[in-house]
Amino acid sequence: MHTQPSKLSRRTFLQLAAATAAPLVLAACAPAAPAATTGGAAAPAAPSGEKTVIRYIGMDYDSRMQEDTQKVFDEFNASQGEIDGHVEIIGWPDGRQTLLTQISGGQAPDIFNGGGGWLLEFQSANVLAPLTDLMPADLLEKFWKSGLDAMTVKGVLFGMPYFLDPRGMYYRKDLFEQAGIEAPQTFADVTEAAKALNNPPAIYGTALEAESDNWWYAWVGAIGAGNNLSRWTEEGKSRIAEPEGIAAVQWLSDLVLKDKVVQPSPESANRDADLQPLFLAGQCAILETGSWFPTIIHDKAPDLQFDLAPLPVIDASLKHANVFWPDCVMMADQSQHKEQAATVLQYMFNFENRLNWALQRGVIPERTDVGADPRYLDPNSPITPFNKFFVTEVATAHNVFETPWPASSNEDETEVENALARIWLGEATVEQALTEAAANMDKRHGLA
């Protein structure tokens, strides 16, 4: 992970939050912590006979998150008599702003869930507590190194991996077999298969979105595993307009503009709202998406015949690479009860809780021992072959949040997405759009 300092200071972070935040609203069931101290003074102990309250805010991955998380906290609360864990689950669209508001108001939750990009942003503002000395080494050694590395800045752990989501290429096994086509391995294979199977609107050869997922799949496919997958130079300049970046986006753009094998309006499409439903409806032959998708397919389209292949590479001589967008659980530096918050974290991340999480949501376990457990790799489950694939992939997946510029990571991501949209709308060539986007990033970071 890059260690170049960010321009986002703690003061700027709090000023930004105060300027943009809605009025502070705390969960009725979770009393606000006293105003935090930022010095080295010890936290006040709970009055005799009273439990220490630890507040947790999590994001709503699905409709069962409140119920399932509350169950974990109820079990924790019943297991001991010193800590009272309180849960609040909020929507992803409001999550970051809610956290900014509470942190800026001195009323941060003790621990909270969010995206890996948030971790880098919050850490650069010095509002996160280091976890390296709070989490036992014998617990951490049970996690995937790639997951812990994604939570680590300058050798210090600032979050616990909460959702690891390597990606793969799903394809309609029945259509491929009928056409006598092998599973695609390269960009050219995907193109030829998509052209052969494209029969819109009944079947689209593949489906794309301008949001960053497809860019990342093409980027790592143009470079290959074992090579430098970062989109930044050591000096912090953007690499997206380098030859590999141009080749990756040219392939995507040819699928849209030349081969015309994708669904309408890819520049405004969304993976969850548009692309995955298209595949589930049987109207898409090839789709790259995440490790959660087999569970969704077997739930919503159990008769759909599909299989899974690695993300394609530009040339068969390259090794297949993978990427993930890791989520995490962090601890606020404002917390006056860090040791007790760490106790809650340790319970949340014990073996049984992470196994239940993986089984409930069809996700790849953060712990290696869960990933090897026969209850997770149930030989009678139709999901198990796909889980085995993704458990192998997560070990070497590249963290897409890795950046020397956490304060502007959202703007940099938007720069790439806007470039793709401009190309697909015919407003710029691949080289023009990427060169301009890279220049904008470098200018934003003072490197133009």
C-alpha positions as CSV (number, residue, x, y, z in Angstrom):
1,M,0.0,0.0,0.0
2,H,1.2,3.5,-0.8
3,T,2.3,5.6,2.1
4,Q,2.6,9.0,0.5
5,P,0.9,11.5,2.8
6,S,-2.5,12.8,1.9
7,K,-3.5,16.4,1.7
8,L,-6.7,15.8,3.8
9,S,-5.9,17.0,7.3
10,R,-8.0,16.3,10.3
11,R,-9.1,19.9,10.4
12,T,-10.0,19.8,6.7
13,F,-11.9,16.5,7.3
14,L,-13.9,18.0,10.2
15,Q,-14.6,21.3,8.3
16,L,-15.8,19.3,5.3
17,A,-18.1,17.2,7.4
18,A,-19.5,20.3,9.3
19,A,-20.1,22.1,6.0
20,T,-21.9,19.3,4.3
21,A,-23.6,17.2,7.0
22,A,-27.2,17.0,7.8
23,P,-28.3,17.6,11.5
24,L,-26.8,15.0,13.8
25,V,-29.2,12.1,14.5
26,L,-28.1,9.3,16.9
27,A,-29.9,6.0,17.2
28,A,-32.4,6.1,20.0
29,C,-31.3,2.7,21.3
30,A,-27.6,3.8,21.5
31,P,-26.8,6.6,23.9
32,A,-24.2,9.0,22.6
33,A,-20.7,8.6,24.0
34,P,-19.4,11.6,26.0
35,A,-17.4,14.1,24.1
36,A,-14.1,12.4,23.2
37,T,-10.7,13.5,24.3
38,T,-7.9,13.3,21.7
39,G,-5.0,13.2,24.2
40,G,-3.5,10.3,26.1
41,A,-5.8,10.5,29.2
42,A,-7.4,7.3,30.2
43,A,-11.1,6.7,29.5
44,P,-13.4,7.1,32.5
45,A,-14.5,3.8,33.9
46,A,-18.2,3.0,33.9
47,P,-19.9,3.7,37.3
48,S,-20.0,0.7,39.6
49,G,-22.6,-1.8,38.5
50,E,-23.1,-0.2,35.1
51,K,-21.9,-1.7,31.8
52,T,-19.7,0.1,29.3
53,V,-21.8,0.9,26.2
54,I,-20.1,0.3,22.9
55,R,-21.9,1.6,19.8
56,Y,-21.6,0.0,16.4
57,I,-22.9,1.4,13.1
58,G,-23.1,-1.1,10.2
59,M,-24.3,-0.8,6.6
60,D,-27.4,-2.5,5.2
61,Y,-25.9,-5.1,2.9
62,D,-29.4,-6.7,2.7
63,S,-32.8,-6.7,4.4
64,R,-31.6,-9.0,7.2
65,M,-28.6,-7.0,8.3
66,Q,-30.3,-5.4,11.3
67,E,-31.8,-8.7,12.5
68,D,-28.6,-10.8,11.9
69,T,-26.3,-8.2,13.5
70,Q,-28.6,-7.7,16.4
71,K,-28.5,-11.4,17.1
72,V,-24.7,-11.4,17.2
73,F,-24.7,-8.5,19.7
74,D,-27.5,-10.1,21.8
75,E,-25.4,-13.2,22.1
76,F,-22.3,-11.1,22.9
77,N,-24.2,-9.1,25.6
78,A,-25.4,-12.4,27.1
79,S,-22.0,-13.9,27.2
80,Q,-20.5,-11.4,29.6
81,G,-21.5,-8.7,32.1
82,E,-19.2,-5.7,31.5
83,I,-20.0,-4.5,28.0
84,D,-23.4,-3.6,26.4
85,G,-23.1,-3.6,22.7
86,H,-25.6,-1.4,20.8
87,V,-26.3,-1.8,17.0
88,E,-27.5,0.6,14.4
89,I,-27.8,-0.4,10.7
90,I,-28.1,2.4,8.2
91,G,-28.3,2.6,4.4
92,W,-25.2,2.7,2.3
93,P,-26.2,5.9,0.5
94,D,-26.3,7.7,3.9
95,G,-23.5,5.8,5.6
96,R,-20.5,7.9,4.9
97,Q,-22.2,11.2,5.6
98,T,-23.7,9.9,8.8
99,L,-20.2,8.9,10.0
100,L,-18.7,12.2,8.9
101,T,-21.4,14.0,10.8
102,Q,-21.0,12.0,14.0
103,I,-17.2,12.2,13.9
104,S,-17.3,16.0,13.4
105,G,-19.7,16.4,16.2
106,G,-17.5,14.5,18.7
107,Q,-20.1,11.7,18.9
108,A,-18.5,9.0,16.7
109,P,-19.6,5.4,17.2
110,D,-16.9,3.3,18.9
111,I,-16.8,0.9,15.9
112,F,-18.3,1.1,12.5
113,N,-18.5,-0.6,9.1
114,G,-17.7,0.9,5.7
115,G,-15.8,0.6,2.5
116,G,-12.1,0.2,2.2
117,G,-11.9,3.6,0.5
118,W,-13.4,5.1,3.6
119,L,-10.7,3.6,5.7
120,L,-8.0,5.3,3.7
121,E,-9.9,8.6,3.7
122,F,-10.6,8.5,7.5
123,Q,-7.1,7.3,8.3
124,S,-5.5,10.2,6.4
125,A,-7.6,12.5,8.6
126,N,-6.3,10.8,11.7
127,V,-9.8,9.9,13.0
128,L,-9.2,6.1,13.2
129,A,-7.7,4.1,16.1
130,P,-4.9,1.7,15.3
131,L,-5.9,-1.9,15.8
132,T,-2.5,-3.6,15.6
133,D,-2.0,-3.7,19.4
134,L,-5.7,-4.2,20.2
135,M,-6.4,-7.3,18.2
136,P,-4.6,-10.5,19.3
137,A,-1.9,-11.8,16.9
138,D,-3.4,-15.4,17.1
139,L,-6.7,-14.0,15.7
140,L,-5.1,-11.9,13.0
141,E,-3.0,-14.9,11.7
142,K,-6.3,-16.6,10.7
143,F,-7.2,-13.9,8.2
144,W,-6.2,-13.7,4.5
145,K,-3.0,-11.7,4.2
146,S,-4.5,-9.8,1.2
147,G,-7.4,-8.7,3.4
148,L,-5.3,-7.5,6.2
149,D,-2.9,-5.8,3.8
150,A,-5.9,-3.8,2.4
151,M,-6.6,-2.6,5.9
152,T,-3.0,-1.6,6.7
153,V,-1.3,1.8,6.3
154,K,2.4,2.2,7.0
155,G,2.5,-1.2,8.7
156,V,-0.4,-0.3,11.1
157,L,-3.7,-2.1,11.0
158,F,-6.7,0.3,10.9
159,G,-9.6,-2.1,10.1
160,M,-10.8,-5.6,10.1
161,P,-11.8,-7.1,6.7
162,Y,-15.6,-7.5,6.6
163,F,-16.4,-8.4,3.0
164,L,-14.0,-9.7,0.5
165,D,-15.4,-9.9,-3.0
166,P,-13.1,-11.2,-5.7
167,R,-14.6,-11.2,-9.2
168,G,-15.1,-13.7,-12.0
169,M,-16.6,-14.1,-15.5
170,Y,-20.0,-15.8,-15.6
171,Y,-21.2,-17.3,-18.8
172,R,-24.2,-19.2,-20.0
173,K,-23.0,-22.8,-20.1
174,D,-25.9,-24.0,-22.2
175,L,-25.4,-21.3,-24.9
176,F,-21.7,-22.0,-25.1
177,E,-22.2,-25.7,-25.4
178,Q,-24.8,-25.3,-28.1
179,A,-22.5,-23.1,-30.1
180,G,-19.5,-25.4,-29.4
181,I,-17.6,-22.5,-27.8
182,E,-15.0,-23.1,-25.0
183,A,-15.0,-20.9,-21.9
184,P,-13.3,-17.6,-22.7
185,Q,-9.8,-17.0,-21.5
186,T,-8.6,-13.9,-23.4
187,F,-10.1,-10.6,-24.5
188,A,-10.3,-12.0,-28.0
189,D,-12.1,-15.1,-26.8
190,V,-14.7,-12.9,-25.1
191,T,-15.2,-10.8,-28.2
192,E,-15.6,-13.8,-30.5
193,A,-18.0,-15.6,-28.1
194,A,-20.1,-12.4,-27.6
195,K,-20.3,-11.9,-31.3
196,A,-21.4,-15.5,-31.9
197,L,-24.1,-15.4,-29.2
198,N,-25.3,-11.8,-29.6
199,N,-29.0,-11.8,-30.7
200,P,-30.6,-8.7,-29.2
201,P,-32.9,-8.1,-27.5
202,A,-33.3,-11.8,-26.6
203,I,-29.6,-12.3,-25.9
204,Y,-26.8,-9.7,-25.5
205,G,-23.3,-11.0,-26.0
206,T,-22.1,-9.3,-22.8
207,A,-23.0,-6.4,-20.5
208,L,-21.0,-3.4,-19.4
209,E,-21.2,-0.4,-17.2
210,A,-19.1,2.8,-17.1
211,E,-18.9,2.6,-13.3
212,S,-15.4,1.4,-12.4
213,D,-15.8,-2.3,-12.1
214,N,-15.4,-3.1,-15.8
215,W,-12.5,-0.8,-16.1
216,W,-10.7,-2.6,-13.3
217,Y,-11.4,-6.0,-14.9
218,A,-9.9,-4.9,-18.2
219,W,-7.0,-3.1,-16.5
220,V,-5.8,-6.2,-14.6
221,G,-6.4,-8.3,-17.6
222,A,-4.2,-6.1,-19.7
223,I,-1.4,-6.4,-17.2
224,G,-1.7,-9.9,-15.7
225,A,-1.1,-11.4,-12.3
226,G,2.4,-11.1,-10.9
227,N,2.9,-7.7,-12.5
228,N,2.3,-4.2,-11.2
229,L,-1.5,-3.8,-11.0
230,S,-1.5,-0.4,-9.3
231,R,-2.9,2.4,-11.4
232,W,-0.3,4.8,-9.9
233,T,3.4,5.3,-10.4
234,E,5.8,5.4,-7.4
235,E,5.7,9.2,-7.8
236,G,1.9,9.1,-7.5
237,K,1.1,9.9,-11.1
238,S,-1.8,8.2,-12.9
239,R,-1.0,5.2,-15.1
240,I,-4.4,5.0,-16.8
241,A,-3.2,6.4,-20.1
242,E,-0.2,4.1,-20.3
243,P,-0.3,1.5,-23.2
244,E,-1.9,-1.1,-21.0
245,G,-4.6,1.3,-19.9
246,I,-5.3,2.3,-23.5
247,A,-5.4,-1.4,-24.7
248,A,-7.8,-2.3,-21.9
249,V,-10.3,0.5,-22.6
250,Q,-9.9,0.1,-26.3
251,W,-11.1,-3.5,-25.9
252,L,-14.1,-2.4,-23.9
253,S,-14.9,0.3,-26.3
254,D,-14.7,-2.0,-29.3
255,L,-17.3,-4.3,-27.6
256,V,-19.6,-1.3,-27.4
257,L,-18.9,0.7,-30.6
258,K,-17.5,-1.6,-33.1
259,D,-18.8,-5.1,-32.3
260,K,-22.0,-3.8,-30.8
261,V,-22.5,-6.8,-28.5
262,V,-23.5,-5.1,-25.3
263,Q,-26.9,-4.0,-23.9
264,P,-28.2,-0.5,-24.7
265,S,-26.8,2.6,-22.8
266,P,-23.8,1.0,-21.1
267,E,-22.6,4.5,-20.2
268,S,-25.5,4.9,-17.7
269,A,-25.9,1.2,-16.6
270,N,-25.6,-0.1,-13.1
271,R,-24.4,-3.5,-12.2
272,D,-27.0,-4.3,-9.6
273,A,-29.9,-2.6,-11.2
274,D,-29.3,-3.5,-14.8
275,L,-26.5,-6.0,-15.6
276,Q,-27.1,-8.7,-13.1
277,P,-30.9,-8.7,-13.7
278,L,-30.2,-9.0,-17.4
279,F,-28.1,-12.2,-16.8
280,L,-30.7,-13.5,-14.4
281,A,-33.4,-13.1,-17.0
282,G,-31.4,-15.1,-19.5
283,Q,-30.7,-12.2,-21.7
284,C,-26.9,-12.0,-21.3
285,A,-24.3,-14.5,-22.4
286,I,-21.3,-13.2,-20.5
287,L,-21.1,-11.1,-17.4
288,E,-18.2,-10.2,-15.1
289,T,-19.3,-9.6,-11.5
290,G,-18.7,-10.6,-7.9
291,S,-18.4,-13.7,-5.7
292,W,-21.9,-13.1,-4.3
293,F,-23.6,-13.9,-7.7
294,P,-23.9,-17.7,-7.5
295,T,-26.0,-17.4,-4.4
296,I,-28.3,-14.8,-6.1
297,I,-28.6,-17.0,-9.3
298,H,-29.5,-20.1,-7.3
299,D,-32.1,-18.1,-5.4
300,K,-33.6,-16.0,-8.2
301,A,-32.9,-18.1,-11.3
302,P,-32.3,-21.7,-10.2
303,D,-32.8,-23.2,-13.6
304,L,-30.2,-20.9,-15.3
305,Q,-27.3,-22.9,-16.7
306,F,-24.1,-21.1,-16.0
307,D,-20.5,-21.5,-15.2
308,L,-17.6,-19.4,-14.1
309,A,-14.2,-18.6,-15.5
310,P,-11.3,-16.3,-14.4
311,L,-11.3,-12.6,-15.5
312,P,-9.9,-12.7,-19.1
313,V,-6.4,-11.5,-20.0
314,I,-5.3,-9.7,-23.1
315,D,-2.9,-12.4,-24.1
316,A,-2.8,-16.1,-23.3
317,S,0.8,-15.8,-22.0
318,L,-0.4,-13.7,-19.1
319,K,-1.6,-15.2,-15.8
320,H,-5.2,-14.3,-14.8
321,A,-5.4,-11.5,-12.2
322,N,-8.2,-10.6,-9.9
323,V,-9.4,-7.6,-7.8
324,F,-11.5,-6.9,-4.8
325,W,-13.4,-4.0,-3.2
326,P,-12.9,-4.9,0.5
327,D,-15.2,-3.5,3.2
328,C,-14.1,-3.3,6.8
329,V,-15.0,-2.5,10.4
330,M,-13.0,0.4,11.9
331,M,-12.7,1.9,15.3
332,A,-13.0,5.6,16.0
333,D,-10.1,7.3,17.6
334,Q,-12.7,9.3,19.6
335,S,-13.8,6.1,21.4
336,Q,-13.1,6.4,25.1
337,H,-13.4,2.6,25.5
338,K,-11.0,1.2,22.9
339,E,-10.2,-2.0,24.8
340,Q,-13.9,-2.8,25.3
341,A,-14.5,-2.0,21.6
342,A,-11.7,-4.4,20.7
343,T,-13.4,-7.1,22.8
344,V,-16.6,-6.6,20.8
345,L,-14.6,-6.7,17.5
346,Q,-13.0,-10.0,18.6
347,Y,-16.4,-11.5,19.2
348,M,-17.7,-10.2,15.9
349,F,-14.8,-11.9,14.1
350,N,-14.8,-15.2,15.9
351,F,-15.0,-18.4,13.8
352,E,-18.7,-19.1,14.2
353,N,-19.8,-15.5,13.5
354,R,-17.7,-15.3,10.3
355,L,-18.9,-18.7,9.2
356,N,-22.5,-17.7,9.7
357,W,-21.9,-14.4,7.8
358,A,-20.4,-16.3,4.9
359,L,-23.2,-18.9,4.8
360,Q,-26.0,-16.3,5.2
361,R,-24.7,-14.0,2.4
362,G,-22.9,-16.2,0.1
363,V,-19.7,-14.2,0.4
364,I,-16.0,-15.2,0.6
365,P,-14.8,-15.6,4.2
366,E,-12.2,-13.2,5.6
367,R,-10.8,-16.0,7.7
368,T,-8.8,-18.8,6.0
369,D,-10.1,-21.4,8.5
370,V,-13.7,-20.5,7.6
371,G,-12.8,-20.8,3.9
372,A,-11.6,-24.3,4.5
373,D,-14.4,-25.5,6.8
374,P,-16.6,-28.3,5.4
375,R,-19.7,-26.5,6.5
376,Y,-18.7,-23.7,4.1
377,L,-17.5,-26.0,1.4
378,D,-20.5,-28.3,1.7
379,P,-20.1,-31.0,-1.0
380,N,-23.9,-31.1,-1.4
381,S,-24.3,-27.4,-2.1
382,P,-24.4,-26.3,-5.7
383,I,-22.6,-23.1,-4.6
384,T,-19.5,-24.9,-3.3
385,P,-17.5,-25.2,-6.7
386,F,-17.8,-21.4,-7.1
387,N,-16.8,-20.8,-3.5
388,K,-13.7,-22.9,-4.0
389,F,-12.8,-20.8,-7.0
390,F,-13.2,-17.5,-5.2
391,V,-11.4,-18.7,-2.0
392,T,-8.4,-19.4,-4.2
393,E,-8.7,-16.1,-6.0
394,V,-8.9,-13.9,-2.9
395,A,-5.4,-14.9,-1.7
396,T,-3.8,-12.8,-4.5
397,A,-6.6,-10.3,-5.4
398,H,-5.5,-6.7,-5.9
399,N,-7.1,-4.1,-3.6
400,V,-8.7,-1.5,-5.9
401,F,-8.8,1.1,-3.1
402,E,-5.0,1.2,-3.0
403,T,-4.0,4.9,-3.7
404,P,-1.5,7.5,-2.6
405,W,-4.4,10.0,-2.7
406,P,-7.2,8.9,-0.4
407,A,-8.6,12.4,0.0
408,S,-9.5,12.5,-3.7
409,S,-10.2,8.8,-4.3
410,N,-13.9,9.4,-5.2
411,E,-13.0,12.2,-7.7
412,D,-10.3,10.0,-9.3
413,E,-12.7,7.2,-9.7
414,T,-15.3,9.5,-11.3
415,E,-12.6,10.7,-13.7
416,V,-12.2,7.2,-15.0
417,E,-16.0,6.6,-15.2
418,N,-16.5,9.9,-17.1
419,A,-13.8,9.0,-19.5
420,L,-15.5,5.7,-20.3
421,A,-18.8,7.4,-20.7
422,R,-17.4,10.0,-23.1
423,I,-15.8,7.3,-25.2
424,W,-18.9,5.2,-25.4
425,L,-21.0,8.2,-26.3
426,G,-18.6,9.0,-29.2
427,E,-17.4,12.2,-27.7
428,A,-13.7,11.3,-27.5
429,T,-11.3,8.6,-28.6
430,V,-9.9,6.2,-26.1
431,E,-6.5,7.9,-26.1
432,Q,-7.9,11.4,-25.9
433,A,-10.3,10.6,-23.0
434,L,-7.7,8.7,-21.0
435,T,-4.9,11.2,-21.6
436,E,-7.2,14.0,-20.4
437,A,-8.4,12.0,-17.4
438,A,-4.9,11.2,-16.3
439,A,-3.8,14.8,-16.7
440,N,-6.8,15.9,-14.6
441,M,-5.8,13.5,-11.8
442,D,-2.2,14.6,-11.9
443,K,-3.2,18.3,-11.8
444,R,-5.5,17.6,-8.8
445,H,-2.6,16.0,-7.0
446,G,-0.2,18.8,-7.8
447,L,1.8,16.7,-10.3
448,A,0.9,18.3,-13.6
